[in-house]
Amino acid sequence: MKHKISRIAWLLTVLAGLVIVTQRSCAAGLPTGDWIEHGLSLQDKDELCKRFQEGVDGKAIPGGSLMIVHKGEVIFSEAFGLADLETKRPFTTNDLCRLASVTKPHTATVIVMLADQGKLFLDDPVNKYLPEFKGIEVQGQGPPKKMPTIRHCLSHTAGFIGADALKSGSYSLNLDGDLSDVVADIVRQGLVAEPGTRYAYTSLGYFTAGRVAEVISGKPFDTLMREMLLNPIGAGHSTFRPSEEAKKRIPTPYLHVDSRLEPYTDLPRGKVIRPAGGLYSTLDSVARFLLLHRNRGMVDGRSIVSASSLAEMYVPLAGTPGQGYGLGFNVLSKDPNGKARRIQHIGASGTLAWIDFDLDLMIVMLTQVPQNQTQRFKRSVMEKIEEIFTN
């Protein structure tokens, strides 16, 4: 009898230990919730999975992943299809994906954090920190009437050449050096418009803002982002430089060629850190970044950046397209007072980060097929999500 009691006591002790371990594990992870308890039906969930799977079956993408965070809790995290068509490796929720331009809101957040700490002002002219900009000129016109500001750089209104023109090959950048080398090339080739007068989506403003951050902090931009943003929010998988081991978790990028999915090898060249598009990350780490914005700058009960500073990122600048572009985010809808209700950024590699403040809803979608080839698929999935949460 005593032997039986001791075995029961031992078993209870082990179970108690497992509960403690489980609780600690959950505390270390993202908050999770139940789909049904959030007022949704299993039919809704099945239809959403079906909608995503249709993209795989229809060969819009070989595979991808999706996370939904509602009221601060992860209620959906699923992967579909394959990460590599040749090896048949499944796409998983832990796969490390190239974020492309979803990097921009990360970089803009770091700059806004520096402003929040009083280390810069968003309306400072960049030549305050980068003296070489004093010699910059507007092509064919001479010196600009006013210098581009940090706010201009983050909103694509600094007067730099646009992304499409950059691809033409007429504009050269040293991408094998560091950010100071890129900035030197930017200054040498000049502006194409007066700062603040024209919107042109481009990486050049982010190269410039990233270099400003380096000068202020005395640290390489990737180190600064990790220390200021990624480590505090627990986004440990986000990185500009994946390790050899981490590279094994990167899905093969694909491109539609003659109705076929072909491996895509024309990835960004050069070794320079790319503040506009160089991050690799996972569903979990991107969601942690969005939670910082959803939680108004709070992480584990403490503020790492003020809500008012983050709110500046959601204010669209005059002359930016659609509902407007703020600082690192597209504004998708606004209330009558001009306050952003919904923001997002997409990445050319096939990624999406999306927040609806009114619905208290966040979406992270990761694929590795170019955005311009997956628009119909993504629209189909997003329409289903909006239908689920607005009906």
HELIX and SHEET records of a PDB file:
HELIX    1   1 LYS A    2  ALA A   28  1                                  27    
HELIX    2   2 LEU A   42  ASP A   57  1                                  16    
HELIX    3   3 ALA A  100  VAL A  102  5                                   3    
HELIX    4   4 THR A  103  ASP A  116  1                                  14    
HELIX    5   5 VAL A  126  LYS A  128  5                                   3    
HELIX    6   6 PRO A  131  GLY A  135  5                                   5    
HELIX    7   7 ILE A  150  SER A  155  1                                   6    
HELIX    8   8 ALA A  163  LYS A  167  1                                   5    
HELIX    9   9 LEU A  179  GLN A  189  1                                  11    
HELIX   10  10 LEU A  204  SER A  217  1                                  14    
HELIX   11  11 PHE A  221  MET A  225  1                                   5    
HELIX   12  12 ARG A  226  LEU A  230  3                                   5    
HELIX   13  13 ASN A  231  ILE A  233  1                                   3    
HELIX   14  14 GLU A  244  LYS A  247  1                                   4    
HELIX   15  15 LEU A  283  ARG A  294  1                                  12    
HELIX   16  16 ALA A  307  ALA A  311  1                                   5    
HELIX   17  17 GLU A  312  TYR A  314  5                                   3    
HELIX   18  18 GLN A  371  GLN A  373  5                                   3    
HELIX   19  19 GLN A  375  THR A  390  1                                  16    
SHEET    1   A 7 ARG A  89  PRO A  90  0                                        
SHEET    2   A 7 GLU A  73  ASP A  84 -1                                        
SHEET    3   A 7 GLY A  63  HIS A  70 -1                                        
SHEET    4   A 7 LEU A 361  LEU A 366 -1                                        
SHEET    5   A 7 THR A 351  ASP A 356 -1                                        
SHEET    6   A 7 ALA A 340  GLY A 347 -1                                        
SHEET    7   A 7 ASN A 330  LYS A 334 -1                                        
SHEET    1   B 2 CYS A  97  ARG A  98  0                                        
SHEET    2   B 2 TYR A 280  SER A 281 -1                                        
SHEET    1   C 2 TYR A 254  VAL A 257  0                                        
SHEET    2   C 2 ARG A 260  PRO A 263 -1                                        
SHEET    1   D 2 MET A 298  VAL A 299  0                                        
SHEET    2   D 2 ARG A 302  SER A 303 -1                                        
END                                                                             
